[in-house]
């Protein structure tokens, strides 16, 4: 039985019924299939950063987060000036 690949649109619970037969008899078995997508998690605690006003600092956060399902992670952010 070929199982197709899944996407985020497929998250949910499905009832699957498998049927098998020979030339004389047939039988079937049903089971529940649940497809999930777990949220990314923080792998390393984020630290506060201090930057001198005239300098630019690249902060690499790529190793700070991971996705349990192995999905690609996209980072976005905002900033707030605290005087």
N, C-alpha and C positions, 0 to 999 in steps of 0.2 A: 504494500500500500504506500503510494507516494504521499508525502506530507508536504504541502506547499509552504514556502517561507511566509513569515508574518510581518506585519508592519504595525505602526501605532494605531492605525484604523481598525485593527483586529482585536484590540484589547477587550476582553469580556469572557463570558462562560458559554461553552457550547456543549450540547449533548451529541456524542458521536455513537453511531451504531455500526458495528462491523458484522457482515454476514459472510458465511462460508458454506459452500455446498459441494456435494459430489453428485454422482448420477442418481443416488438413492435418497439421501437425506440432506437437510439443511439446518443450520443453527445460527444464532446471532447473539451478540453480546453488546451491551451499551455501557458507556462510561462518560464521565464529565471531563472536559478539557478546559482548563482555565489559562488564559493568556494574560500575563501581567506586564507592566512596565514600571519598574521601581525608579524613584526619583534619584538624581545624583546626590552624593553625600560629600561632606567635607572630610578629606583624607588627612589634612594637616591643618592645625589651627592657624588662622590668619593673625598676623602681627600688625601692630600699628607701625606706620612708616613716617619718618621725618625727612623732609627734603629742603635743602637750602634754596631760597627764593630764585636765584639765577640759574639753577641747575635743572636739568631734565632727568628724571629717573624712570627707567623701565622696570616695572614690577612684574615678574613672571609668576603667574598664578596657575600655570598649567598642571603642576604636580600637586596642587592643593585640593583638587576635587577629583572624584572618580564616579563612574556610573556602574552600578552593580550588574546591569544588563550588557555592558560593553557598548552602549550607544555613544555616538559622538557628543561631546559637551561643547557648548558655546557660552562664553563668558561675556557679560555686559556689566556695566557699572555706572554709578552716578557718584558725585561728590558733593560735599556740603562744606562751606567755609565756616570755621568756628572762631574767627577773629584771632 
